[in-house]
Amino acid sequence: MKVAFLGNVNNHPFIVCKHLREKGVDTIFFVEASKENMLYRPEATGFVEYPYPDWIIEVPQFQQSKVIHLPQLYARDVIKRINTCDAVILNDFGHRLMPFLRKGMIKISMFTGGDLDIMADFGIVEYMKLKSAKLQFIPAFIRKIFARQTVHQLRKAIAGADLVAYYPEGLHKAGDQILKEIFGNKPYKKYSHWCLMLDGIVYKPPPPHTAGKKIKVLNLARFMWKEPFPAGRSPLENKRNDIMIRGIGNFLKSHPGSLDIHFVDKGIDVKESKALIEEYGYSNDVTWHDNMPLKDIIIEIEKADIVFDQLGNHLFGA
């Protein structure tokens, strides 16, 4: 069996592809993200280097608006290559190619968050189009039509999937509701997955606490919490890191010097986060890391006692 991949938000699909190859599956992986968008490129994991091996194919950076409206034209060559495979796993705006893929192949929509709960939500997409600086000269009523058309197109494409992969039921209620609206009473197959592939991490029970030993805290989510966000960004992107920063600050008032805190310098609100940490008076307890590949993040996770992900009220359990 040969499996194709298109779309790679946060490198989640690439890690799935990596595991399939380790099991002997023939894969073809399309990289559509530009070199400026390293978060969506396989080399950002540290598991593969650039230039890529022959099973990873870099395709010209798609102009997303063109692909959204005319994928059969602007993604024509990629569609032809996918159609030579037995199965395809689609992510991000790759879902929109579903209607143009040959009958008989296995089609999987793997959602990693915003490609379902943001881009398939009528209200959010309309809000983003109305706020977009790129569309400011287009009349509002046309932007609303444009928004509804793109959501209808995406939902229709998703309805053609043989399998959807999304968070477990109840973890993200907005996304659960959208899937119900897409499939209605029609039964569909679903595979539940989590946000981060923790390759090779084996659970180790915490050792008995040693007096004077600091508790290591790690934050994984990019710092993005100060609203209003830039025009065109969704409120669902709020990671609410401020909750974590304030909570740690309040804890340290009673237990000063007890934490070894590690944050990654990424996100649009790093400056504001550092100011809030300074306000709570524990800047000296924080080690700031440059953005690092996934394999290094996994090493940091293994060392940590407490790991924070996003704390927004749209994604429960983090």
N, C-alpha and C positions, 0 to 999 in steps of 0.2 A: 504494500500500500504506500502511496505517495501523498503527503499532506502538505498543503500550502498554508502560509500565514500572511495576512495583510492587516496592518494596524498594530501598534506596539506601545500603548500607553504605559508609562512607568516600567517598561520592559517585562511586564507580567507575561504577555504572550511569548516573548522570547525564552523565558525560563521554562515554560511548558514545552516549547520546541526543543530546547536543550535536553529535557528529560526524555522526550520521545526519541531523539537521536541516540541517547544512551541505551535505549531499549531496542535499537536496531531499525527504527522506522526511517524511511527515506523522506526527507523534508526539503522544502524550498521556502525560504524566508525573504520576504520583500521589505526593504527598508525605504520608506518614503519620507522620513524626517530629514531635514537639513542638518548640516554639521553644527549649526548654531543651537539646535534643539537636542542636546545630548541626552536629556532625560528619556527620549524615545528611541535612542540608538543602542544597538546591542553592545558596542564597546564600552558603554557606560557601566555595564555589569562587572567588567573585569574578567569575564569568562571567555572573551573572544577579542581578537585584536583587529585593527584596521591597517591595511586593506583586508577585506573579508575573505574567508574561504569560499569555494565556488558554490556552495549551497545557500549562501546569503547574497542576495542580489539587490544592489542599490538602484532604485528607479528614480527618474527625475522628480524633483520636488513638485508634488501636485499643487496646483493653485486650487485651494480647497473649494472656493465658491463654484469653480467650473466643474470639479468632480462631483460636487453635491447635486448640481442640476443636470449635468450631461455625462454621467460616468461611462456610458457606452461609447462616448467619443473620446473623452480626455483620459480615461483609464483603459482604453481599448487593448493596448499591448499586454497590460497586466492581466486583464480578463482572459485573453487568449492563453497565457501561460498557466493561469490557475485552472483553466478548463482541461489541461492535460493531466491534472491530478485526480486522485480518488476522493479526496476530502479537502475541505478548506476551513480554517479557523479565522473568523473575521472580528476585528476590533476597531474602535474609534470610528472614523467615517468609512472604514472598509465594509461595514454592514450594508451600506447603500448599494454595493455591487451585487447583492444577493439575486435580484431578479434577472441579471444578465449572465448568470453562471449556468452551465449545462445541466439538464435534468439527469438524475441518476447519481450525481456525486453527493457526498455527505456534506451538508452545510451547517456550520456551527457559529452562532453568535456568542462571543465571549465578551461580556461587559466588565468594565473595570471602574464603573462609577458614572462619570459625566456623559459617556456615550449613550447611556440610557436615561438616567434620572435628570439630566439637564437637556440634552439634545432632542429627547423625545417628549419633552414636556411643553405643551402649547404656550402656557403662561410665561414660562422662563425664557423660551426662545423669543417670544414677542417682546418681552422686556429688554432682552439683550439687543435685539435689532433696533428698538426704539432709542436705546442709549448709545448705540455704536457711532463713533465719530466718523468711521468710513462711510456710513450711509446717511450722514446728516443732511445732505442736499436732496435726498429722495423723500417725497411726501410720506407722512406717517401712515396713511391708509395703504399705500403700496408696500411699505415695510411690514405691515401687519399681514397682508396677503402673502408676501414673501416668506414670512415666518411660518404661517400655517402650512404653506405648500411644502416647505422643507421637512416639517414634522410629519405630515401625512406620508411623504415619500419614505422617510426613515421607518415609520411604523409599518407601512406596507411591506417593506423589505424584510424587517425582523419577523413578520408573520410567516415568511417562507422558510424560516430556519427549521432544520431537523432536530436541533438541540440548542437550548440557551444555557449559558453558564453565567451565574450571577450569585450574589451573596445569599446566604441562607435566609429563608423566610423570616421576616420580622426584624432583620438587621437594618434594612433601609426601607421604610414603609412607603416612601414616595416612589421608589423603583418598583416595589411589589405591585403598587396600584397601577402603574403604567403597563406592566406585563399583563395584568388582568384586563385592562382596556384593550390591549393589542390582540389578545387571544380569545377574549370573551369566555364563552362556555366550552370552547374547543380545547380538548386536552392537548398538552404539549409536554415534551420531555425537558427536564431541567437538571443541570448538574450544579450543586452548590460549591462555591469556592470562596476563599478568603482574600484579603487585600494584598498580602505579601507572602511570597514563597520563601520559607525559612529553610533553605537548602542546608542539609547536614546538621541542623541544630537538634541535639538530643536534650530532652528535659533533664535538668539536674536539680534535685531538691536543695533548697538553700541550706548552707552549713549553719551550725549554731553560731549565734552572733558573738563576735569578739569585742570586748570593751575597747572603745577607741577606734574601731574600724569604721570607715565611712561607707555609707550606702551609695552605690553608683546608680545614677539616674541618667537615662538616655531619652532624647526626644527624636522621633523619626519624621514627623510631619513638617513640611515647610512652613515657615512663619508667615501666616496670612490670616489676619484677624481684625484689622482696623477698618471699619466701614465708614463712609461708603467706598466700595471698591472702584477701580478705574472703569470707565464706560465700557459696556459690553461684557463685563465679568458677572457671573451668577452669584447670588447670595449663598448658594449651596457650596461654594468653594471656601467658605469660612471655616478654618481649622480650629478656631477658638483656642489658640495657644495661650491667650491671655489668662484663661482659666487655670492652666497649668502653672504659668509664671506666678500668678497671685497665690495659688495654693501652696506652691513650694515656698514662697516668701513667708506666708503665714506659719507654715510648719517650722521654718528656720528661726522664727521669733522665739519659739519654745525650745528648739534643739539646734542652737547655733553651731556651725562647723561640722554638722553630722553628715552632710551630703557631698558627694563628688559628682558634679553635674556636667553633662556633656551635650552640647547642642551643635547642630550643623548649620553653617552660615548659608542658608538658602531661603528664598521667599521674598515677597515684596515688602514685608514688614519687619525685617531684621533690625533696622535702625530703631523703630518704635519699640521692639521687644527689648533691645539693650537698654533703652531709656527706662522702661518699666522695671527691669531687673535692678537697675541702679536706684530707682525709687524705693524698692524694697531692701536695698542694701546688701545684696549678695553677689555682686559682680565678680568678686575674687574667688567665689566657689565654682564659677562656670568656666569650662574649657570649650572654646569655639573651634570646631573643625571645619576645614574647607570641604566643599562638596566631594564626596568620595564614591567609588564604585560599589555596587551591591555586595561584592565579595568582602569588602572591608567593613561595610555596614553590618554584615552578618557576624564578623569577628567582634565588633563592638556590642552587638546584641548578646552574644555569648558571655561577655564580660559583665554585662549590666545586671543589677538586681531589680530595677524597675524600668520599664520601657513605656513611653507615652506615644500614642499616635494621635490622630485628630480627635477633638472633643466637641465638634459641632453637634447640634441637636438633630441633624439630618442623618447621621450615621451612628447607630448605637453600638455599644460594646467595645469601642476603641479605648 
